Amino acid sequence: MRVVVLASGRGSNLGALIDARREPDARFEIVLVAGDKPDALALRIAEAAGIATLALDPRGYANRASYDADLFARIAEHAPDLVVLAGFMRILDPSALAPWVGRMINIHPSLLPKYRGLRTHERALAAGDAIHGASVHFVTPELDGGPVVSHVELTIEPDDTSASLASRLLPLEHRLLVATVDLLAQRRVSLDRDSVRFDGAPLAAPLRLTGRTLAP
């Protein structure tokens, strides 16, 4: 499977994908890493791994629609099977996104549908939640609202802060994203309108990560 990764920041999830694609049994390759910040560490990580990069600064475009149209036109030149948003901090224009629905996923640091948007760790703590986690979902025009493919859960400890929660969750995010991309590369997960299918059957609830394995 040919994968394009979009990232805006430090690239830790990208790094996990790069490590996974080096494994002898890897079923995917990363053909491009693109971002909206030319100085993003994610682009440097990709360059060090010998992966093609693309940096497009939104300030050079009249509006979001024109930026996204150019971005995805350039992405299409690499003929990806899957686009992965790994810390890409932009809301995508619906018309640019439309052709990619079902071929684009995002990793989000909450157990969706809880806590869409930002400050998810703070919000989980403020709500008194006992369990936090991360999700991978198909991207649709609704912010963090696309059908959820997979979850990983983390118990919130009494002394947790938003910083400690984020730090403890991050390695689980890495495993979740790699495992989900691997299932997509095996063609075991797909989007059928608003329903996620796993091994051909509708998925009643998101797949759960145990260790490094996803299962219903």
Helices and strands as residue ranges (DSSP letters): E 2-6, H 12-21, E 29-35, H 41-48, E 53-55, G 58-60, H 64-76, E 82-85, H 94-97, G 98-100, E 104-108, H 120-126, E 131-138, E 148-155, H 162-185, E 189-192, E 195-198, E 201-202, E 207-210, E 213-215
